[in-house]
Amino acid sequence: MTVFMKLIVFIAIFWGIATLGSAEEVLPDLRRTTVRENLQNLGNLFSGNPDMRDNASLRELMQQPVYRLYQEQIRHKWSSFERNIAKPMRAWSRQNLTSLQVETVVYPFSGPDLPNALMMFPDAKTYIFLALEPSGLLPDIRAINHEALILSLLYLDQSLESFSEENFFYTTEMHDTITKNPYLNGIVIPLVTFLRLMGYEVLTYRPFVILLNGRKKYLTAHDIATSKEFSQGHFSMELTFRAPRGIEKTLIFLSGDVSSQRFLKKNPGIFSFLNQYDQFITFIKAGSYLLQIRHYRYFKNFLMRKSMAFVMDDTGPAIDDFLATGWTIQVFGEYKGTIPLFANRFQAKLKEIFEKQKPQPLGFPFGYGNGARIILCKNPLQKR
């Protein structure tokens, strides 16, 4: 438990959760709240933003000591992330990726890492994320139990600890703090929080499943209420949001397993869905080297056929796969090897490429430790 968590639990006990009042007193009738208003209020609440859309009761809740402490923490983390990671990453992207002219980005094993995708590819219109985590139910902010709310703030704060400093989520930590949390039962809240922190307005939230033919079937409230799986947040989702300069974007989060032995049983339509998109960029960061494992070979081969380029660290497909098929390779940063957990994934050929091209350091963390590195691989068979 972090120092902040201990402090906030102490304060919650000292003041008493009851001082926040009952749910009926502080969170009034929610039937007048639209989905869009709910999205904005959730983003504001979890991002520490004081604008609660003229909702006096929620503004009152945000004056409580527990929330004030959380607000200080989230602002500190995001300020550090902006200064040490976001600002230099945006500058690097402008210098090195602008020529790709990408409209669609596919991000396997993404988790809720929307900030990196938006900073690397700010002009894209569609972001397709694939991960095991459930999307999660969108809670109605005026029906939040206060104890659950405090726990949610705790869990979200802890999940952002490593991300704000190292620029990736630890899988086991994310599982404990997000997917197993009784309130943060998926990644929709972290995603909405990130969008608000980055100045975006969230417009819509639509849960769906992918049919065998690759088409989306949007879920109704009745579908979710009558399914044990759906009622626990296990479905895919679509978020639309508006950029500060007014361009509407779409995030498609595909919740599922893309390993060769699982996707036919659980997600048979997922590749038909992805096949509808042409000329996309595949973005990979801190992907646990899954695309170098035999069980993900089908998915890897699909991505290499369809992608116009890969922007990745060394956890994407092995560099030998690109060399064997004539891809052009440009490296950035430094490659000092892998962390001990993945010592068997060291790539001697990749080390040779770094030594030959002699790139400059990135200036921001990217991927696992032992030096930050980015590898840009362009497909010779794709038109650009």
C-alpha positions in Angstrom: 0.0 0.0 0.0 1.4 3.4 -1.0 1.9 6.2 1.5 -1.0 8.1 -0.2 -3.3 5.1 0.2 -2.5 4.9 3.9 -3.1 8.6 4.3 -6.4 8.6 2.5 -7.7 5.5 4.3 -6.7 7.2 7.6 -8.5 10.4 6.7 -11.6 8.5 5.5 -11.8 6.7 8.8 -10.9 9.8 10.9 -13.6 12.0 9.3 -15.9 9.1 8.8 -17.4 8.2 5.4 -20.7 9.2 6.9 -19.6 12.9 6.9 -20.1 12.8 3.1 -23.8 12.2 3.7 -26.0 9.5 2.4 -26.1 8.7 -1.3 -29.6 10.2 -1.5 -28.4 13.5 0.1 -25.3 14.0 -2.0 -26.1 12.3 -5.2 -29.6 13.3 -6.3 -32.0 11.7 -8.8 -30.0 10.5 -11.8 -32.8 10.0 -14.3 -32.3 13.6 -15.6 -28.7 12.9 -16.4 -27.8 12.2 -20.0 -25.0 9.8 -21.0 -22.9 12.7 -22.2 -23.3 14.7 -19.0 -22.5 11.5 -17.1 -19.3 11.0 -19.1 -18.2 14.6 -18.5 -18.9 14.5 -14.8 -17.0 11.1 -14.4 -14.1 12.6 -16.3 -14.1 15.7 -14.2 -14.4 13.8 -10.9 -11.6 11.3 -11.5 -9.3 13.8 -13.2 -9.6 16.2 -10.3 -11.2 18.9 -12.4 -13.5 21.3 -10.4 -16.0 21.8 -13.2 -18.9 19.6 -12.4 -21.4 21.0 -14.9 -23.3 23.1 -12.3 -23.9 20.1 -10.1 -23.8 21.5 -6.6 -24.0 18.2 -4.8 -21.0 16.8 -6.6 -19.1 20.0 -6.1 -19.8 19.6 -2.4 -18.4 16.1 -2.5 -15.2 17.4 -4.1 -14.6 19.7 -1.1 -14.2 16.7 1.3 -10.7 16.1 2.7 -10.4 12.7 1.1 -11.1 14.0 -2.3 -8.9 17.1 -1.9 -5.9 14.8 -1.1 -6.7 12.6 -4.2 -6.9 15.8 -6.3 -3.4 16.9 -5.2 -2.0 13.5 -6.1 -3.6 13.2 -9.5 -2.5 16.7 -10.5 1.1 16.0 -9.3 1.2 12.7 -11.3 -0.1 14.3 -14.4 2.1 17.3 -14.2 5.1 15.0 -13.9 3.9 12.9 -16.8 3.4 16.0 -19.0 6.8 17.4 -18.2 9.0 14.3 -18.3 7.1 12.1 -20.9 4.4 13.8 -22.9 6.2 17.0 -23.9 9.4 15.3 -25.3 7.3 12.5 -26.9 5.1 15.0 -28.8 8.2 16.7 -30.1 9.7 13.4 -31.1 6.5 12.4 -32.9 6.4 15.7 -34.9 9.9 15.2 -36.0 9.8 11.5 -36.9 6.2 10.3 -37.6 4.4 13.1 -39.4 5.2 11.7 -42.8 3.2 8.5 -42.0 -0.1 10.3 -42.4 -2.0 7.7 -40.4 -5.7 7.6 -39.9 -6.1 4.3 -38.0 -3.8 3.0 -35.2 -4.0 -0.6 -33.9 -2.6 -1.0 -30.5 -2.3 -4.6 -29.3 -2.0 -5.4 -25.6 -2.8 -1.7 -24.9 -4.6 -1.8 -21.6 -5.8 1.7 -20.9 -2.7 3.4 -22.4 -4.6 6.0 -24.5 -2.1 8.9 -23.8 0.8 7.3 -25.7 -1.4 6.6 -28.7 -2.7 10.1 -28.8 0.7 11.7 -28.4 2.4 9.5 -30.9 -0.4 9.8 -33.5 -2.3 13.0 -32.8 -3.8 13.2 -36.3 -5.3 9.7 -36.4 -9.1 9.5 -36.4 -9.6 5.9 -35.2 -7.7 4.1 -32.4 -8.3 0.3 -32.1 -7.1 -1.2 -28.8 -6.9 -4.9 -28.1 -6.5 -6.2 -24.6 -7.7 -8.9 -22.1 -9.2 -6.4 -19.7 -12.9 -5.9 -19.7 -14.3 -2.6 -20.9 -16.3 -2.2 -17.7 -19.8 -0.8 -17.0 -20.2 2.9 -17.2 -21.5 3.9 -13.7 -24.0 6.6 -13.2 -22.1 9.1 -11.1 -25.2 10.1 -9.1 -25.7 6.6 -7.9 -22.1 6.0 -6.6 -21.8 4.6 -3.2 -19.4 6.8 -1.3 -17.3 4.0 0.1 -17.0 2.5 -3.4 -16.1 6.0 -4.7 -13.3 6.4 -2.2 -11.9 2.9 -3.0 -12.1 3.7 -6.7 -10.0 6.8 -6.2 -7.5 4.8 -4.2 -7.2 2.1 -6.9 -7.0 4.6 -9.8 -4.3 6.6 -8.0 -2.3 3.4 -7.4 -2.6 2.2 -11.0 -1.3 5.6 -12.2 1.8 5.4 -10.0 4.0 3.4 -12.3 2.5 4.8 -15.5 3.3 8.4 -14.6 6.9 7.6 -13.8 7.8 4.7 -16.1 5.2 5.1 -18.9 3.7 1.7 -18.8 1.3 -0.3 -16.6 2.4 -3.4 -14.8 0.0 -6.2 -15.9 -0.5 -7.8 -12.5 -0.8 -4.4 -10.8 -3.4 -3.3 -13.4 -5.3 -6.5 -12.8 -5.4 -5.9 -9.1 -6.2 -2.2 -9.1 -8.5 -1.9 -12.1 -10.2 -5.2 -13.2 -10.7 -6.7 -9.8 -11.8 -3.5 -8.1 -15.5 -3.7 -7.3 -16.1 -0.3 -8.9 -13.3 0.0 -11.5 -14.4 -3.3 -13.0 -12.8 -2.4 -16.3 -10.9 0.3 -18.1 -13.6 2.7 -19.1 -13.0 5.0 -16.0 -9.2 5.2 -16.6 -9.8 6.0 -20.3 -12.4 8.7 -19.5 -10.0 10.1 -16.9 -7.1 10.2 -19.4 -9.2 12.0 -22.0 -10.3 14.7 -19.5 -6.7 15.2 -18.3 -5.6 15.7 -22.0 -8.4 18.2 -22.6 -10.8 16.1 -24.7 -14.5 16.0 -24.4 -16.0 12.5 -24.3 -19.1 12.3 -26.4 -20.5 8.8 -26.4 -20.0 5.3 -24.8 -21.4 2.3 -26.6 -20.8 -1.3 -25.5 -20.8 -4.0 -28.2 -19.7 -7.5 -29.2 -18.3 -8.6 -32.5 -20.3 -11.1 -34.5 -18.8 -14.0 -36.5 -18.9 -11.9 -39.7 -16.9 -9.2 -38.1 -19.8 -6.7 -37.6 -20.5 -4.9 -34.4 -23.6 -5.6 -32.4 -24.3 -2.8 -30.0 -25.6 -3.9 -26.6 -28.8 -2.6 -25.1 -29.4 -2.1 -21.4 -31.6 -5.2 -21.5 -28.8 -7.2 -23.1 -26.4 -6.2 -20.3 -28.9 -6.8 -17.5 -29.8 -10.3 -18.6 -26.3 -11.6 -19.2 -23.9 -12.6 -16.4 -20.9 -11.9 -18.6 -22.1 -8.5 -19.9 -23.4 -7.4 -16.4 -19.8 -7.8 -15.2 -18.4 -5.5 -17.9 -17.1 -8.2 -20.2 -17.7 -6.8 -23.7 -16.0 -4.4 -26.1 -16.8 -0.7 -26.3 -16.6 2.4 -28.5 -15.9 5.8 -27.2 -16.1 9.0 -29.3 -14.4 12.1 -28.2 -13.6 15.6 -29.5 -10.1 17.0 -29.7 -9.4 20.5 -28.4 -9.4 21.8 -32.0 -12.8 20.2 -32.7 -11.9 17.0 -34.6 -14.0 14.0 -33.5 -12.1 10.8 -32.9 -13.1 7.2 -32.1 -11.6 4.7 -29.7 -12.6 1.1 -30.3 -11.6 -1.1 -27.4 -11.7 -4.8 -28.2 -11.8 -6.9 -25.1 -10.6 -10.4 -25.9 -7.8 -13.0 -26.3 -6.0 -13.0 -29.7 -3.8 -16.0 -29.0 -4.0 -18.7 -31.6 -5.6 -21.3 -29.3 -8.2 -18.9 -27.8 -9.5 -16.5 -30.4 -11.5 -19.1 -32.3 -13.3 -20.2 -29.2 -13.9 -16.7 -27.7 -13.4 -14.1 -30.4 -13.8 -15.7 -33.8 -15.0 -12.5 -35.5 -12.1 -10.3 -34.3 -9.9 -10.7 -37.4 -12.8 -10.2 -39.8 -13.5 -7.0 -38.0 -9.8 -5.8 -38.2 -9.6 -6.8 -41.8 -12.1 -4.0 -42.7 -9.3 -1.5 -42.0 -6.6 -0.7 -44.5 -3.4 1.2 -44.2 -3.2 1.2 -40.4 -0.2 1.6 -38.2 0.5 -1.0 -35.5 1.7 0.5 -32.3 3.3 -1.7 -29.6 4.8 -0.8 -26.3 5.6 -2.9 -23.2 3.8 -5.9 -24.9 5.5 -8.7 -22.9 7.1 -10.0 -26.1 3.8 -11.9 -26.9 4.2 -11.5 -30.6 7.4 -13.4 -30.4 5.6 -16.4 -28.9 4.3 -19.2 -31.1 0.8 -18.9 -29.6 0.5 -15.4 -31.1 1.9 -16.3 -34.5 -1.4 -16.0 -36.4 -2.0 -12.6 -35.0 1.5 -11.4 -35.7 1.3 -12.6 -39.3 -2.0 -10.9 -39.8 -0.6 -7.6 -38.5 2.5 -7.8 -40.7 0.3 -8.4 -43.7 -2.1 -5.5 -43.0 0.2 -2.8 -41.4 1.8 -0.1 -43.4 4.2 0.4 -40.5 5.0 -0.7 -37.0 6.0 1.9 -34.4 7.2 -0.2 -31.4 9.7 -1.0 -28.8 11.5 -4.4 -28.8 8.4 -6.3 -27.5 6.8 -6.4 -31.0 7.6 -9.0 -33.6 11.3 -10.1 -33.6 13.5 -8.0 -35.8 14.4 -11.0 -37.9 10.7 -11.2 -39.1 11.0 -7.8 -40.6 14.5 -8.4 -42.1 13.3 -11.6 -43.8 10.5 -9.8 -45.6 12.3 -6.6 -46.7 10.9 -4.1 -44.3 12.9 -0.9 -43.9 14.0 -0.4 -40.3 15.0 2.8 -38.5 15.9 2.8 -34.8 15.8 5.5 -32.2 17.1 5.7 -28.6 19.3 2.9 -27.2 19.1 -0.8 -26.9 21.0 -2.2 -23.9 19.1 -5.5 -23.7 16.1 -6.6 -21.8 15.0 -6.5 -18.2 15.9 -9.8 -16.3 12.3 -11.0 -16.5 12.6 -11.3 -20.3 16.3 -12.1 -20.6 15.6 -14.8 -23.2 14.2 -12.1 -25.5 17.5 -10.3 -26.2 18.0 -9.8 -30.0 21.5 -9.8 -31.2 20.6 -8.6 -34.7 18.7 -5.7 -33.2 21.7 -4.8 -31.1 23.8 -4.7 -34.4 21.3 -2.3 -36.0 21.5 0.1 -33.1 25.3 0.0 -33.2 25.3 0.6 -36.9 22.7 3.5 -37.0 24.0 5.1 -33.8 20.7 6.9 -32.9 20.4 9.6 -30.2 18.7 8.9 -26.9 15.0 9.5 -26.9 14.7 11.8 -23.9 11.7 10.0 -22.4 10.9 6.5 -21.1 9.4 4.1 -23.7 9.1 0.4 -23.1 10.7 -1.7 -20.4 14.0 -0.6 -18.7 17.6 -0.9 -19.9 17.3 2.1 -22.2 14.3 3.6 -24.0 14.1 2.6 -27.7 11.7 3.0 -30.6 11.8 0.9 -33.8 10.1 2.2 -36.9 9.5 -0.6 -39.5 7.9 0.3 -42.9 6.2 -2.3 -45.0 7.6 -2.4 -48.6 4.3 -3.9 -49.9 2.0 -1.2 -48.5 1.3 2.1 -50.3 2.0 5.2 -48.3 
